[in-house]
Amino acid sequence: MTCICPAGQTISSRGTRNNLQGQPTAYFEGRLLQCRHCPKKHQCMKTPSAADHRKGAGRQVSFPLNGKRAPSEYRNDK
């Protein structure tokens, strides 16, 4: 399982586990340095400043694995 960020970088899998609603969910997180220097972090991250310090985090993404929808592809048609 992989996830590709808007800048085309692979985001690391953090495994799968049940979310708060009990649904199996896949979790992904970008590497801190990957997001820190990314020109798209202000468009991609809710809190871009989180990537600017040592104890911060990269982009975090989760997808429910309920089998009701196919995986999607990020598209930026702008």
C-alpha positions as CSV (number, residue, x, y, z in Angstrom):
1,M,0.0,0.0,0.0
2,T,1.4,3.4,-1.0
3,C,0.2,7.0,-1.0
4,I,1.5,9.7,-3.3
5,C,1.5,13.3,-2.1
6,P,0.5,16.3,-4.4
7,A,4.2,16.9,-5.1
8,G,4.6,13.3,-6.4
9,Q,6.5,12.0,-3.4
10,T,5.7,8.6,-1.8
11,I,4.3,8.9,1.7
12,S,5.3,6.2,4.1
13,S,2.7,3.7,5.4
14,R,2.1,3.7,9.1
15,G,0.0,0.5,8.9
16,T,-3.7,-0.2,9.3
17,R,-5.9,-0.2,12.4
18,N,-9.5,0.5,13.3
19,N,-10.4,4.2,13.5
20,L,-12.6,5.6,16.3
21,Q,-15.7,4.4,14.4
22,G,-14.3,0.9,14.3
23,Q,-13.6,0.9,10.5
24,P,-10.3,-0.5,9.2
25,T,-8.2,2.4,8.1
26,A,-4.9,2.8,6.3
27,Y,-2.6,5.5,7.7
28,F,0.3,7.3,5.9
29,E,2.7,10.0,7.0
30,G,5.2,12.1,5.0
31,R,8.8,12.3,6.2
32,L,9.5,15.5,8.1
33,L,12.3,16.7,5.9
34,Q,10.4,15.7,2.8
35,C,7.5,18.1,3.8
36,R,9.7,20.8,5.3
37,H,11.3,21.7,2.0
38,C,8.3,21.0,-0.2
39,P,7.1,24.0,-2.3
40,K,3.5,22.7,-2.0
41,K,3.3,22.3,1.8
42,H,1.2,25.4,2.2
43,Q,-1.4,24.0,-0.2
44,C,-1.1,20.4,1.1
45,M,-0.9,20.6,4.9
46,K,-3.4,21.9,7.4
47,T,-0.6,23.2,9.6
48,P,2.5,23.8,7.3
49,S,4.5,25.1,10.2
50,A,4.4,21.6,11.8
51,A,7.1,20.6,9.3
52,D,9.4,23.5,10.3
53,H,10.7,22.1,13.6
54,R,12.3,19.0,14.9
55,K,9.3,17.7,16.9
56,G,6.9,18.3,14.1
57,A,5.3,15.9,11.6
58,G,5.0,15.6,7.8
59,R,1.7,15.4,6.0
60,Q,-0.6,12.8,7.5
61,V,-3.3,11.0,5.5
62,S,-5.8,8.2,6.3
63,F,-8.2,6.3,4.2
64,P,-11.0,4.0,5.4
65,L,-10.7,0.5,4.0
66,N,-14.4,-0.3,3.8
67,G,-14.2,-1.8,0.3
68,K,-17.0,0.5,-1.0
69,R,-14.8,2.7,-3.1
70,A,-11.8,2.1,-5.3
71,P,-8.5,3.9,-4.5
72,S,-8.4,7.4,-5.9
73,E,-5.6,9.3,-7.6
74,Y,-4.8,12.9,-6.6
75,R,-5.2,15.2,-9.5
76,N,-4.4,18.9,-9.6
77,D,-6.0,20.3,-12.7
78,K,-5.3,23.9,-11.8
